[in-house]
Amino acid sequence: MKLPRSCIACFAAVSAAVALSTWTHAQPPTGDHKPRELPILQKWSGDFPLAHLDRLPEGQKDTSTGYIGKKSVFENVWKAFKPEEPVLEMDFSKNLVVYTRNVTFYNQLSIFKVTLKGDTIDIMAMETRSARPIEDHAAMAMAVIPRDGIKYIQAGNERIPVLDEH
């Protein structure tokens, strides 16, 4: 059976489109999307008084994970977190302070790994296990990381946008 020229041309065009699509979209992802561990430049653990939750950034007062990207917010949080220590100098144009804290039970925390996947970071922390309720203080861990490429922080099932507010 012989096909008309218009069918042959149409078949050739569709075959070329499928081959081009496969070639351009079936390539392995570039290194930009591979998860990579970010360096932790400094870190601290301690207690944070529940009476000062209002010092945490807007929209992050109820989450267990968050970030501080502004000097004035960091100063207020630090004064509640480490009142006996002078406020540290931070370059928020280059770095972020990320944190994790207790919201249900009191468990000591320590951030040990921060991974950037695309434009979103995941914060991993070690935590003791207890059934001790949170009363006056929640345990909190903070870490300084480079901010380059970060647009979101994964906080449970939601992503917190990282604003350029320094």
BELVENLIN-V319306 format. One record per helix or strand of 2 or more residues. SS is the DSSP state (H for helix, E for strand). FROM is the first residue (numbers start at 1). LEN is the number of residues. If there is no record, write none. Layout:
ss={SS & SS}
from={FROM & FROM}
len={LEN & LEN}
//
This chain:
ss={H & H & E & E & H & E & H & E & E & E & E & E & E}
from={5 & 31 & 36 & 40 & 50 & 65 & 71 & 95 & 109 & 120 & 137 & 152 & 158}
len={21 & 3 & 3 & 10 & 6 & 4 & 11 & 7 & 9 & 8 & 10 & 4 & 4}
//
